Amino acid sequence: MLCLSLCTLPALTHAQQTETITRKGYTLEYTNKAPDFDTAVGKRLIEAFFEVYPKEAARYNKKTAKKVTFVIDPAYDGVAATSGDVVTFNPAWFRSHPGDIDVVTHEAMHIVQAYPHRAGPGWITEGIADYVRNEMGVDNAGAKWALPEFNEKQHYTQSYRITARFLLWLEKHKNKNIVRKLDSSMREKKYTAEIWKELTGSTLDELWKEYAANPAI
């Protein structure tokens, strides 16, 4: 909903709780619409944001949003979703996965990415977000979250952790700056299929074939 100066926003219901926290130049507006949501989990989500978001911004996009909104919304039935600088979380997910705090790390990276429409393949977007979760996560072990071992049924377009592991392999074996280069090319809408050869000397399919033959990281 787009609001001009005369627009009246709906009042908070008794079930909603909103707080605004500012630390070191970043502000988080946190709204909880679920009266039974575990406040301890909520505090961990907030702490995770202030731990990882400045790091993500420093490494990938210093011009990222200075104010971010988190909404705990029982009407949302996914895990979490980011739109602009707003992240919506499903409280039901955290009831069954209270340790999965690094959903914040993944979703906050989407804010940092700020890729324009049709910037490039979606599998790169999600792969980079999970790569960052792997590198910067505050408690992946607590969520029993890790990059999967390679198997022959995988493909780089499968996104998320599968792509993230491939990116980690590329960083270790081909170009230590490849993730940052891919990220900036997407944000600047300069991504093309040729970027893989420019950065590594090989095409994307050649790189995957080499990875499949020796996937150790």
C-alpha positions in Angstrom: 0.0 0.0 0.0 1.4 3.4 -1.0 0.6 6.1 1.5 0.9 9.8 1.0 0.9 12.4 3.8 -2.9 12.1 4.3 -3.0 8.4 4.4 -4.1 6.8 7.7 -2.5 3.5 8.6 -4.5 0.9 10.5 -3.9 1.0 14.2 -2.1 -1.8 15.9 -4.3 -4.5 17.4 -3.8 -5.6 20.9 -2.0 -8.7 19.6 0.7 -6.6 17.8 3.8 -5.4 19.5 6.2 -3.0 17.7 9.6 -1.8 18.8 12.3 0.2 17.1 15.9 -0.5 17.8 18.9 1.5 16.5 22.5 0.4 16.8 25.6 1.7 15.0 23.8 3.4 12.2 21.2 0.7 11.5 17.6 0.7 12.6 15.3 -2.3 12.9 11.6 -1.9 13.3 10.3 -5.2 14.7 6.6 -6.0 14.7 5.1 -9.2 16.3 1.6 -10.0 15.2 1.6 -13.4 16.9 0.7 -13.2 20.6 2.0 -16.7 21.3 5.4 -16.2 19.6 8.3 -17.0 21.8 9.9 -13.7 22.9 13.2 -15.4 23.4 13.3 -16.4 19.7 12.3 -12.9 18.8 15.2 -11.5 20.7 17.6 -13.9 19.0 16.2 -12.8 15.6 16.9 -9.2 16.5 20.4 -9.9 17.8 21.2 -11.9 14.7 20.2 -9.0 12.5 22.5 -6.5 14.3 25.3 -9.1 14.2 25.2 -10.0 10.6 23.5 -7.2 8.6 26.4 -4.7 9.2 28.9 -7.3 8.1 26.9 -8.1 5.0 26.6 -4.5 4.2 30.3 -3.8 4.7 31.3 -6.7 2.4 28.7 -6.5 -0.3 26.8 -3.2 -0.4 27.6 -0.2 1.7 24.6 1.6 0.3 22.1 -0.9 1.5 19.1 0.2 3.5 19.8 1.8 6.9 16.3 0.9 8.2 14.9 -2.6 8.0 11.5 -4.0 9.1 10.8 -7.4 10.5 7.3 -8.7 10.8 6.3 -11.8 12.6 3.0 -12.7 10.8 0.9 -15.8 11.4 -1.0 -15.0 8.2 2.2 -15.8 6.2 2.6 -19.5 5.4 6.1 -19.7 4.0 9.2 -19.7 6.2 10.3 -16.1 5.5 10.2 -13.7 2.6 11.8 -10.4 1.8 10.3 -7.5 -0.2 12.4 -4.4 -0.4 13.6 -3.8 3.1 10.8 -5.7 4.8 11.2 -9.3 6.0 8.1 -11.3 6.9 8.6 -14.4 9.1 6.1 -17.3 9.8 6.0 -17.8 13.6 4.8 -21.4 13.0 8.2 -22.2 11.5 10.0 -21.1 14.6 7.8 -23.1 16.9 9.0 -26.3 15.2 12.5 -24.9 14.3 13.4 -22.5 17.2 17.1 -22.8 16.4 16.8 -21.7 12.8 17.9 -18.1 13.6 20.0 -17.7 10.5 16.9 -17.4 8.4 17.8 -13.8 9.3 21.2 -14.0 7.7 19.7 -15.3 4.5 16.9 -12.9 4.3 18.9 -9.9 5.4 21.3 -10.6 2.5 18.4 -10.3 0.1 18.1 -6.7 1.3 21.8 -6.1 0.8 21.6 -7.7 -2.7 18.9 -5.2 -3.8 19.0 -6.7 -7.3 16.8 -4.9 -9.9 14.1 -6.8 -11.8 15.6 -9.3 -14.3 19.1 -8.8 -13.0 20.0 -12.4 -13.6 19.2 -16.0 -12.7 17.2 -16.5 -9.5 19.4 -19.5 -8.6 22.4 -17.0 -8.3 20.3 -14.8 -6.0 19.4 -17.6 -3.6 22.8 -19.3 -3.9 24.6 -16.2 -2.8 22.2 -15.7 0.1 22.9 -19.3 1.3 26.6 -18.9 0.7 26.5 -15.8 3.0 24.5 -17.8 5.5 27.2 -20.4 5.5 30.0 -17.9 5.9 28.4 -15.4 8.3 25.7 -17.4 10.1 25.5 -17.0 13.9 24.3 -20.5 14.7 23.9 -22.7 11.7 25.0 -25.7 13.9 22.1 -25.0 16.3 19.7 -25.3 13.3 21.5 -28.4 12.0 22.0 -26.5 8.8 25.0 -27.1 6.6 26.0 -27.2 2.9 25.2 -30.7 1.4 27.8 -33.1 0.1 27.9 -33.2 -3.7 26.1 -35.9 -5.5 25.6 -36.5 -9.2 21.9 -35.6 -9.2 22.7 -32.1 -8.3 22.9 -29.1 -10.7 23.9 -25.5 -10.1 20.5 -24.3 -11.1 18.9 -26.1 -8.0 19.8 -22.9 -6.0 20.1 -22.4 -2.3 22.6 -24.7 -0.5 23.5 -26.7 -3.7 24.5 -23.5 -5.5 26.1 -22.1 -2.4 28.5 -25.0 -2.1 29.4 -24.6 -5.8 30.1 -20.9 -5.1 32.3 -21.8 -2.2 34.2 -24.3 -4.3 34.7 -21.6 -7.0 36.0 -19.2 -4.4 38.5 -21.7 -3.1 39.7 -23.1 -6.4 39.1 -20.4 -9.1 38.7 -16.9 -7.9 38.6 -15.7 -4.3 36.5 -12.7 -5.2 33.9 -14.5 -7.4 30.9 -14.1 -5.1 31.4 -10.4 -4.7 31.9 -10.0 -8.4 28.8 -11.9 -9.2 26.8 -10.0 -6.5 27.9 -6.6 -7.9 27.2 -7.6 -11.5 23.7 -8.6 -10.5 23.0 -5.4 -8.6 24.4 -3.3 -11.4 22.4 -5.3 -13.9 25.6 -6.2 -15.8 25.4 -10.0 -15.4 25.9 -12.0 -18.6 26.7 -15.7 -19.1 30.2 -14.6 -20.2 31.1 -13.4 -16.7 32.1 -17.0 -15.6 34.8 -17.1 -18.3 35.9 -13.6 -17.5 36.4 -14.5 -13.9 37.7 -18.0 -14.2 38.7 -18.7 -17.8 36.0 -21.4 -18.1 32.3 -21.5 -19.0 29.7 -22.2 -16.3 29.1 -25.7 -17.6 32.8 -26.4 -17.8 33.2 -25.2 -14.2 30.4 -27.5 -13.0 31.9 -30.4 -14.8 35.2 -29.8 -13.0 33.5 -29.4 -9.7 31.5 -32.6 -10.1 34.8 -34.4 -10.8 36.5 -33.1 -7.7 34.0 -31.4 -5.4 36.2 -31.2 -2.2 36.1 -27.9 -0.5 
